Amino acid sequence: MTDSARTLLREDRRALDNGDAPALPLSDMDEPLVEKTVPERPETVPLESARTLVLADFQPPRTGPVDGMVRWAYRLGVPGSVLAAPLRKPASPRLLATVVSPLQGDRAAGVALRAGQFLVHGLKVPVGKVDFSSNAQLTPPVQRAVQGFTWLRDLGACAPREDCAAIGQDLLARWLKANPVPAKGPAWTVEHAGLRLMAWLVGAPLILSGDARLRSRALESMEATARFLDREVARAEDRLGQVAGWCAIVAAGLLLPDGRPRRLFGEAGLLRALGELVSEDGGVLSRSPLAQMEAIALLVDLRACYEAVDRDAPPALETMLGLLVPPLLTLRMSDRALGSWQGAGATSGQQVDALIRASGVRTRPIKDSRYWGYQRADAGRAVLVFDAAPPPRARHARHGCASTLAFEFSHGEQRIIVNCGGSELAGGQVPVRIEQGLRGTAAHSTLVLDDANSTAVLIKGQIGKGVEEVDIARNVVKQKGRDAVRLEASHNGYAARYGLIHRRTLLLGADGSGLSGEDVLEPSGRQGKRGKIAFAIRFHLGHGIDAGLSDDMRGAGLALPDGSYWQFRLGGDSGEAQIAIEDSLWVDGQGRPRATKQLVVEGLTSRSGGRFPWLLKRMG
């Protein structure tokens, strides 16, 4: 991002924070929620996909000339033992300390493992049928669990060490037999190797407390994996994978003999990679909540490694944890679980709470995380989260979704409007065959033109062309003497194909009992094109909501599991559009796809544009 653009963004944010930007009126509704204000649109600054997420600047730690020379020599390939103690023989592999991590595993997954099954996003995989070799044909989530040893923490959470160590050692022995040396394949991606080495170092008591021969082979494999990462970490698939590799390198430098050169090398690389991982407000560039949680967990484990050897971690690690936690909280709904964005399911509130406690960061959600791209508003018992940015760039996308201008809305413990979510969990209970569909625009609560994605959804989690710019304005308007939050954003994802800009306005009532919105299609050029085009505005409903249509097909009643009743109604300016109720699905926090319903406002609109106001309001 250029200096001038960054300055404009900061000035725009200050103006909104100070209330200087004028409020926008909603179109007339059957039951208006907002008092009329001057119809003047505030100046907005476009967020371009190539420049939206600005890299934080994290420099390597300042050290003396000796440490600088050691780091330089180690990077060139001089063995760590030569640099650490040039006058003696290399030390035998051993662990210098026992790590106590504040992170807790999933007890249910650990119990399943004791029963002989990997539990991966709700899918039970018999251990006896798993091929541990690197070229085994496993679904991505199972591959990650098996090759990344992410199950080791779960095993430790389900029983005392003496009751489950034998299982950990048996699985380790099987893995070592299938992978005697570093090779190619999923087991030896930088991310999987980094996760595995971190799991071994942090969970060592579960795998090194038994047979001496197995312990010796495991320690040799730790050292071999660390050397592999020394060579390959820069070739990681993406920045988060690189951070996993660098964290493992630093942890190995702390916990294995003659590790000081490796630690110095790893700290410099890690801080540089962290600076390239996040946007200015601390959100990871993939815009994924699950990636955000993984980054936090890696740093929490690494901090525990520093504590195990009684060494202070670089201050930048604490700084980064302080940056990573607030954006994650932005995506919490009123039930305290996360929203479904960029491939994530609705991660449970207990899991998020445990991670935040382990981080030691006490903070509040960011309501205007403009660089990460999510906007949050809350009032009363209601929470609204709005995706107001382009999808992640192709080089950062993991399970990239065409979700621009989608929103989620909850009230109390009940989610009312959701996104389907869960594409990153495909291969567990979510079928792999629907993974690409879950990433499409139609799987999100937003407008779809001609049944086409606003941004191209490619295979293997990648994103193609589409949304390049998003204009966003956030301001406060008065509603019966109280402050209400108004969000307006537009994207150009359909401009090249159909000559139309999608603009969405959302206003959350001051007491949280109503959400009014308007979806507008505007010509991208001076003159609109002729003819008509099909559109659909989808509102995916939360699990357990019963929906029924009004007689005129322009309204719907929603009966929620908590006993409340809400009405959805189209405004008078929405032309001949009507509402239909269709089947949908929602992936819950345990990776289970749940059958749900969706409201679909559909019809034909002029290619010169159209306006579709609507209202969602609690009755009684």
N, C-alpha and C positions, 0 to 999 in steps of 0.2 A: 504494500500500500504506500502511495506517495505521501510525503509530509503534508501537502495541502489537503489531500483527502482525509488523512487522519485528523487534521485540525478541524475540518468541517464536521466530521463525525462527533468529535468531542464537543464542539460548540452546539451541535444539534442536541446532543444528550443533555448538556447543561440547560439549554432552553426548555426542553421538555421537563426536566427535574424542577425548574423554577416556575413552571406553569406558564411560560411566555407563549407557547404555541397555542393558537386558537383551536377550539373544539370543532368537530365536524358534526353536522346533523345527520341523523338517520332519516331514511325515507319514512313517510307516513305509514303507520302500522294500524291494524285494527285496534290494538291496545298499546299505545306508545309507552315506552319505558323512560324516555328521556325528554327533558325540557328542551325546546328549540334554542339553538344558538346561531351565531352568524355563520352563514354557509361559505366560509372561506377555508380552503384547504391549506394546512400548514406546510411550509417548505420541508421537503424530505430529501434525504441523501441516499442514493442507490448503494446497495451492498452488492458488489460484483463478486461472482464466485471465485475469480482469480485473486481477489484481494480482501475478501471478507475476513478471513481468519488470519490474523497477524501473528507472526512468530514471536514469542517472548525471547528476550535476550538473556540466556544463562551462560555465563562465562566459566571456564575451568577454574578450580580453586587456585588462589595465589600461593605459590610455594617458592622455596629458595632455589638457588641455581643447582644444588645437588639433586633435589627431587626432580627438577626439570630435566636434567641430564639422564636420570634413571628412567623417567617416563619416555623420553625420546629413544633411549637405547632399547627399552622393552618393546616399543612400537616397531622398531626395526628388526626385532626377532631375537635379540640376545636373551638367553634363558633367565628366568627369574632367579634361579638358584645361584647363577654366576653373579648377578647384580646384587643379590641380598647377602651372600657370603662367598666371595670368590676363592677363599683359601681352604674351604672344606668341601667334603662330598655332599651332593644333594640330599636333603632330608627325606626320609621315607614318608609316603602319604599318611596323614592322620588328621583328625579334627582337633583344632586348638581350643574349642569351647562348645558348649551346648546352648543352642538358641531357644529362647522362650518367646514365642510370638503371641501377641494379644489377639490375633485372628483365630476364630473358631470355625471348624468345619461343619458340614451338614450331618447331623447325627443319623438321620434316616438313610442317607447314602452309605454311611459307615456300617449301619446294621445290615443293610442289603449286601454289602461286601462280605461281611462275616458269614452271611448265608450263601455266599458263592455267586453273587451277581453284582456287576457294575450297574449303578443307577444313574443314568445320564438324562437329565431333563424329563424324568418320569419314565423313561424306557429302561427296562431291565434286560441286561445283556449277560448271559451266563459266562463266568470267567473261563470255564473249561473250553468254550468254543471260540475264544478270542485269540487271534493270531497276533503276537507281539512284534513281529518283524516290521521293519520300516516300510516295506512295500505292500503291507496287508491292505485289503479292500475294506475299509471301515468308513462309516459316515463321519463327516467333519467333527461333530461334537464327541463321538466315541473316540475318534483318533486323538483328539485333544486330551481327553481324560486318560487314555492309555499311555500315550507317548509323553504327555506333560506331567504325569504322576499327580494330577490335581486331586486324585482320590486319596492321597496319603493323609492330607489334613482331615478329611472326613473320617477315615479309619481311626485316627487318634481321638476324634471327638465322641466316639460311640462306646468306648470301654477303657478300663485301665490298660496301661501299656503291656503288662504281662499277659493280658487276655487277647491282645490283637497283634502283637509284634510278629508272631509266627506267620500270620497272613501276609503282612507287609514284606517279610523276608522271602516268602515263597514267591510272591508276585515279582519282587525284585530279581530273584534268581532266574525266573522265566524270562524276564525282559533282557537280562544280561546275556543269557544263552542265545536269544534271538538277535541281539545287537552287540556282538563282541567288540566291534571297533566303530568309530565314526564312519558314516557312509552317506548315501543319498536317500531321499524319500522323506515322508512326513516326520519320522522320528528325528530327523536332522535338519529341520528348518530351524532358523535362529530362535524363533519364538518358542517352539516346543522344547528345544535343547535348553533354553534359558529357564523356562518354567520347571523343567525336570531337575536341573541342577539346583535351583532355589528350593524345590520341594525336598530334595535329598539332604541339603545342608540344614534346612530348618527342621525337617522331620527325622533327622538322623537317629534318635533313640529308637524309633520304630523299625529301622532296617539294619542297624549296625550292632545290635545288642546280642546277637546270637552266634552262629557259626563263624569261626575265625577266618576260614577260607573265603566265605562269602563277604565278610567285612573287608578283607584285603582286595578282592575283586571290585567291590563297590567303591572303595577309595581310589583305586587305579582308574575306574571309569569316571569318577568325579574329576580327577586331574585331566584325563583325556578329553572330557567334555569342556572343561575350562579352556584347554589349549585350542580346541575346535572353535569355541566362541571367540577367543583372541583373534583368530584368523578370519572368521566369517561374519562377525557381528555387523560389519558395515554393509553386508549384502542382504540384510533382513528384508522381508517382504514389505514392511511398512514401518512407520516410526514407533508404533507401540511394540511391535516385535523386536525392534532394535533396543528399546528401553528394557524389555525383558532380558535380552542378552546382556546388556551392560550391567543390569542389577546383579545378574548371576556372576559376572566377571568380578565385580566389586566384592560380592559376598565370598567368592572363592579366595580372593586376595586377603580377606580378613580371617578366614577360618582354616585355610590350608597352609602348610609350612612354606617359608620363603616367599610369602605372598605380597610383601610390600611393593615391589615393582608392578605387580599385576593390579594392586589396589590403586596406585597412583595413575596408572594407565586407564583403569576402569572409571575412576571418578571423573577424569577429564572428559571421557567419552560420554558418560551418563549425563552429566550436566549439560553438555552440548545437545544430546538427543532429547532431553527433557524440554529444553528451550524450543526445539523444533516440533514438539509433540502437541503443544497447546496453543490456543488463541490468546488474545490479550486478557480476556476475562477468565481464563483457566479451563475452558472446555477443550477436550481433545478434538483434533481436526477431523476425525471420522464422524463426529457428532453423535456417537453411540453411548448411551448410558452404561452398557456393559463394558465397553472399552474404558470409560471413565472409572468404573469400579475396579477394573483390573489394574489400572495405573496406580490407584490409591493403595490397593492391596500389595503390589510389588514394593512400593516405598515403605509401607508399614513393616513388611518382612525385613527389608534391608536395614531399616533403623534398628530392628531387633538384633540383627547381626552385629551392628556396631556396639550395641549395649552388651552383647555377650562377651566381647573382647575388651570391654571397658574403654572404648574409644568414642570420641565425639564425632557425630556425622557432620558432613559439610552443612553449614547453615542453609544453603540453597535447597536441601532436601525438605527441611521444615517449611521453607517458603513455598515450595511447590505443593506440598500437602495443603497448606493454607489456601492456595489458589484452586486446587482441584475439588475441594469439598463443596464450596458454595454453589457452583454450577450444577452439581449433582442434585442438590436439594431443590433447585429450580424445577426439576421434573417430578417432584413428589406431588401426588394428588392428595385430596383431603382424607383418604384412607391411609396415608403415609407410605403407600407403595409407589413405585415409579410408573410413569407413563410409558406407552409403547411407541418408541421412536427408533428409527434407523436400525431395525432388525431385532430390537429387544422385546422381551415379553414384559408383563407387568410385575417386575421384580418385587418381592414381598417387602413390607415395611420392616419386619424383623431382621431380614438380611441387611437392609440398608442401615438400620439402627446399629447392628453389630459392627459393621464396617466403620461407621462414623465414630463410635466409641473407641474402636481400636486406633483410629487415626489421631485421637486426642484433640481434634479441631472442633471448637465450639463456635458456631457461626449461624447465620441465617441465609435463606435462599436469596440468590440474585434475581430480582424481578425483571430487570432489563439486561439480559446477557446478550447484548447486541452482536458481539463478534462470534459467540458460539451459535447464536441464531434463534434462541428460544425466549419468548416473552411470557411472563407469569403475572396473573392478577388474582387476588383473593378478596372476598368480601363475605362477611358472615361465616357460614359453613361451606361456602363454595370456593372452588379453585378452578381457574382457567389457564391452560398452557397452550401456546400458539407457536407454530413453526413459521418463523418470519425470516428465513434465509434460504439461499440456494442449497441444494444437496451438497455433500462433501465433494471435493475434487477427486478425480479418478484415482490419483496416487494415494489418497488418504482413505477412500471408501473401503469398508470391510463388508458390510451388507447394506450398501447404499440404497436408500428408498426415495421415490419421487413423491415426497410428502409436503412440498412447499405449500403454505397457507392452510394446512390441516390444523385442527385443534382437538383438545380433549377437555372435557368438562365434568366435574364431579361435585356432589353435594353431600356433606357428612360422610358416611361410610359407603355411599353408593356412587359408582361411576355411571354417568348418564350417557355422555358421548365419548367414544373411544376410537382408537385405531386398531386394526386387526393385530398388528405386531407379530413377533415370533419368528421372522425369517432366519435369524441367527441361530435359532434353536432347532431348525429343520434337521432331521436325522435322529431326533429323539422321538417323542410322541407326535411331533409335527411332521407330516410326510415330506420327504425331499421334493416330490413332484410339484408341490404347491409353493415352494420357496420363492420362486421368481414372482408369482402372483401376489404374494404377501408384501412384496416390495413395491408394487405398482401403485399409481395414484388412486385407483378405485378401492384399494384396501385401506384408505385413509379418509378421514372425515373432511372432505374438501370437494371442490368442483372439478369435474372431468369433462373435457370437450371431445366429442366424436369417439368416445371410448378409448382415447389415446392417453398415454402417460405424459405428464407435463415435462418430465425429463426421461430420456431413454434408460430403461432398465436392462442391463446386460447380464451375461452369465458370470458365475463366480464372484458375485457380490459387487460387480463393477457398475459404474454409472456412465452414461454417454451424454450426448448433447441435449439441451433443453433450457432449463432456467439458468440464466446468466446474471440477472439483476433482480434485486428485491428492494423496493422502496418501503420504508417502515416509519410510522409516526406513532408515538405514544403520548397521550395526554389525559388530563383529568377534567371531567365535566361535572357540573352541578346537577343533581337529581333530587328534587324536593328538599333542597338545602343541604344535601350530603354529597360527598365526593364519590364519583363513579369512574372507573377506568375504561378508557376507550382506546382500542388498538385498530390501526388501519395499515394494511400492507398490500402490495401488488407485485406480481411477477410477470415476466415476459416469456414463460415457457411455451406458450402457444402462439407467440407473435410471428415467428418465421413460417409456421405451417398454415395458420388460419388467420393471421392478421389481427389477433385479439389479445388484449391484456386482461388478466384476471385481477380484480381488486376486491379485497374482502375487508369489511369493517365489523368489529365485534365490540359490544359494550356490555360489560358486566354490571348489573344493577348494584346499587350501593349496599343493599341488604343481602345480596347473593341469591335472591329468589327468582331472578329473571336474567336471561341472556338474550339480547337482541342482536341481529346481524343483518348484513346485506352483502350479497355477492353481485358484483358488477362486471360486465364484459364491455371493454372499451376498445375502439379501433386503435391499432398501434401506429397507423399513419394518419394523414390529414383526412382522408376519405375512407370510409368503410367499404368493404366488399359487398357485392350483391348476393342475394340468396339467403338460405337458412342453414343452420347447422344444429345437430343434436347435442344436448348437454344433459348432465346429471350432477346434482349436488347431493353427496352421500353423507348421511349422519349415522354411523355405526353405533348401535345401542349397547349399553353395558349388559353384562350377563344377568339373566333373570328378569329383565324388563319385558312386560307384556304391552304390546302396542295394538291400537285399533284405529281405523280411519274414520273421519267424519263423513257425513253423507255427501258433501260437496267435493270430496277428495282434495281439499286444500288445508286440512288440519288433521291432527292425530293426537290421541290421548295415550299417555304413558303411565302405566301402573308399576311402581317400583317395589322391589322386595321389602323395603322398609315401611311400606304402607302409604307413602306419599303419592300424590297424583300430579303429573305435569302435563301441560298442553304445548304442542308445537303447532304453529300457525303461519301460513304464508301471508305476506302483506298484499295490499291491494294493487301494487304496481308490478306484480310478477307475471303479468300476461296470462297465457293459457297453461302455464305450468301446473302440474298436478303431483300429488304425493302417492307413492306406492310403498308397500312394505315388502321387503325381500329378505331372504336368508343371508346370514353372515356368520363369521366366527371371530372369536377373540381368544388369544393365547394368554393363559393366566400365569401367575408368578412361578408355578411349578412346571411350566412348559406344556401344559395340557390344552389342546384346542377345545374351546367350548362353543357350542351352537348358540348363536344369538340372532337378532334381527337388525335390519337397518331401514331407516327412512330414506327414500330416494325421491328427490324433487327433480322431475324430468320433463322434457319437452323439446321443442324446436325454438331457436332464437335467431333473430336476424344477425347476419354477419357484420352488420354495422353496430352491433352491441345490444345489451339488454341489462335490466336491473331486476334483482330477485331478493326483496327484503323478507325476513322471517323473524319469528319470535318463539322463544322457549321459556315457559313461565310455570312456576309452581302455583297450584291452585289451593285454595283454602288457607 
